[in-house]
Amino acid sequence: MPRFLFDIDDGERNFRDEEGSVHADVEAARLELISTLAQIAKDVLPDDERRVFRGAVRDEHGAVVYEATLTLRDAWAHEPQAE
């Protein structure tokens, strides 16, 4: 099975994968990146009203084979009342 490397930028930190992980194919690596970006977005809430998460999948030769961007925006429709 091929090895893929995952580079992630969460708007505050930039991680470049030097080790990688094995996946059945590029589609499986794509799904892993999308899942990872969603999990990172969930973990950092509610830090900002707008946050952009970017990721790339590289093949074992270092060539980018897939890129994804997740933009998260949140805002209250009405200010919550203090309890």
N, C-alpha and C positions, 0 to 999 in steps of 0.2 A: 504494500500500500504506500502511496506517496506521502511525503512529509510536507506540511504547509506551515508557514510562519504568519503570525497575527500581530499587526501593528495597531495600536489603539491610542487615540488622542481624545481625552475627556474634557478638553477645554482648560484644564489646569495642569494635567500631567500628560506626557507623551511617552509611551512605552513601545520600544522596538524589540520584537521577539527575536532572539538569537538561537533559540533551541528548537522551537516548533513542536508540532504534534502530528501524529499520523491520522489520516482520514481516508475513507474509501475512495473519494474522488473530490473534484473541485466543488461539486454541488453540496456535499457534506460539509466541506470547509466553509462554504458560503452560509449555510444554515447555522453553523457554529458561531461565525462572526456576528450575524444578526442577533442571535440569542445572547451573546456576550454583551453587545451594545445595549440591549434592552435591560439586562441585569445590572449593568453599570449605572444606567439612567435611574433605575429603581433604587439603587443603593445610595445615590447622592441626593435624592429628594429630601427636603424641599429647599436646597441651598440657593437656587436662583430662580428668577422668573423665566429666563430663557437660557438654554444650554444646548450646545451642539456637540455631538459625539461622532467621531469619525474613526473608521477602521479600514484596514486593507489586509488582504490575504496575498501572501507571496508564495511562489512555488519554491522548491528546494534549490533553485538556481538564483533566487532573489528577485525574480520578475514578478511584478504585481499582476495578479490574475483576476482580482475582484476588489471593488471598493464600495463602501456603504457609509451613508451619513444619516444620523438620527437627530432631528431637531425637536427639542422638548420645550414647549411654552406653556406656562400655567399662569392663570390670573383668576381672582375671585370675580364672579358676576356681580355680587354684592358683598360689601365688607362684612365679615362674620361678626356677630355680636358676642361680646365678652360674657362668659357665664359666671 
